Amino acid sequence: RVTFTAQNESTTSIKVTWDNKLPDFLFARPNGPTGFLVDFYKEEAEAPKVHSIAFCNSTSSYVFSNLSIYTNYCYNVVAFDSEAVITKLQNTKCAFTDEIGKANKI
């Protein structure tokens, strides 16, 4: 399981940060791409459309921007290698973007 957080940054952005240490057994497999896959979707009453972004470098965070105001977005982060997604466990975390007028309040 990949440890990660999802927290709002503004009215239209959410930052997802994960532990970018790949599992040790990945290094025993043949050379090929390894990294992390972030699945995300806007929580809606109807079936959500899931999107994915792959990170094949040492990146450990990403800011999702241009999101809808005061909307719940859900994320799941998994590790992968050239053979398969290898940590696909139900590990979803959700966060709301801020409401208009409430951004940057302490």
N, C-alpha and C positions, 0 to 999 in steps of 0.2 A: 504494500500500500504506500502511495506517495503522500507525504505530509504536506498540506498546503492551506493557505488562507485566501479568502475572497472578501474584500472590504471596499465600500464605496469611497470614491475620491472626490466626486462632484455630482452635479445634477445629471451629467451625461457620461460618467466613467466609473469603472470598477477596476481595482488592481488585484490581480491574482499572483500570489507569491508561493513558490514551492521549494522543497528541499531537492536540489539538483544532483544528489549523489545517487548514481545508478546502482542497482543491485549487483553484488559481486559476481553472481553466476553469469551475467551478461558478458563478462570478460573472457569466459571459457568458450564462448561460441565463436564461429568464424567471423572475420572482419566484415563489417557492413555498417550501415547507419544505425545509430542508437540515439535516443533522446526521449523527449516527453511530448505527449499529445494532450492538449487541453480541449475537451469537449464542452460546449456551452450552448445554452438556449434561454430564450425569454420565456418565463413561466406564464402560460396562458391557459384559458379554460379549454381551448381546443388542443389537439395534439401539437406539441411544440416541434419546431424544425430545429434539429440539432446541427450545429456547425463545429468544425474542428480546426485547430491550428497546431502544426508540428514544430517543435524546436529541437534542432540537431546540433546545438552548441552548448556553451556553458550558461546560457540564459537561465535565470531563476525567477523571473517575474515578467509580467506583461500587463499593460494598462489597456483595457478594452474601452474604447471611446466611441463617441457618436451614438450612444445608447439613448433609449427613451427616458424621459424624466419620471422619477418616482415609480420605477418598474423593477420587479424582482427578476434577477438573472441567476441561473444556476450553472455550476461548473463542476467538472470532474477531471482530475489530472492523473494520467497513467504513464508508465515508462514503456518503451518499446525497443525492439532491436530488429534486425533485418528479417528475422523469422516470424515474429508475431508481437502483438501487444501482450506484455508479460505481467502486468500488475492490475488487470482490469477487475477491480472490486468496486462494489457500490460504495462510493466515497464522495457523494455530492455535497457541495456547500453552496448556499445561495446568499445573495446580497441585494439590497435595494439601492438604486441610485437615489440621490437626494431630491427632496421636493424643491421647487422654485422658491427662493427666498430663504432657504435653510442651509444652503451650502456654506461651508467654511465657518460655521458657528462652533464655538468651543464649549 
